[in-house]
């Protein structure tokens, strides 16, 4: 059955049947959206951030290092115009 056929059939249903159908569709969408893996663009962003923090031959930055980098970036962004 095509989408157009389904859309036409919906109008033949009673109000209670359409509400039930709406509830079923809503539940199926909620399940799909909660089970969907992280979107590829978010994964790419995470990988880019990991690459920015990676320094060859040096250990990973500590929380304090990251806090300092963040503070420097905020100063640069808002105070050094």
N, C-alpha and C positions, 0 to 999 in steps of 0.2 A: 504494500500500500504506500502510495506517495504522500508527501507532506500535504499537498493540495487536497488529496482525497480525505486525509484525516481532518484537515481544517473544515472541509465541507460537512463531514459527518458530525463534527462537534456541535454544530447548530441544530442538529436533529436530536440531541440529547436533552434530557430535562435539566432543570437548574441543579437539582441535587446530584445528578450524574456528572454534570460539568464541574461542580465543586469537588466531587470525589476525584475526578480526573486531574484537576488542578492540584489537589493535595498529593496525589501520586507523582505527578511531574515534579513538584517542589521537593518531595523527599528524594527522588532519584537525582535531582540536581545537587542537593545538599550532600548526598553520598559521594557523587563524582567529584565535587569541589573539595571535600575534606580528604579524599583519598588521592587526589592528584599530586604527583611529585612536584618538587620545586621547579618553577619555570626555567627554561634554558637561559634566558637573559639574566636571571638572578644567579644561576650557577656561574655564568661567565663573569659576572661582577665579583663574586666571591673569589674566583680564581685570579682575577686581576688584582684584587686587594692582597691576596696571599703573595702574588708576585712582587707587589710594591714593598711588602715587608721583608721579603727574602733578601738576605745579603750573602753573597757568595763568600764562603770561608769564615763567616761570623755566626755566632749563635742567634737564635730568634730574639726579637726585641722583648723586653720584659713589659709588664703592665705599666711600670713607671715610665719606660721609654715611650710607650704608645701614648700615655697621658701627656708627656712633654711634646710629642709630635702634634698631638691634637691641639694643645694649647698654642703652640707656635702657629699652626694653621689658622686658628681662630683669630689670633692677633693680626696675622697677615691679612686675613679676609676683612676684618671689621675696623682695624685701627690703622693699618698701613695703606691708605687709599691713594 
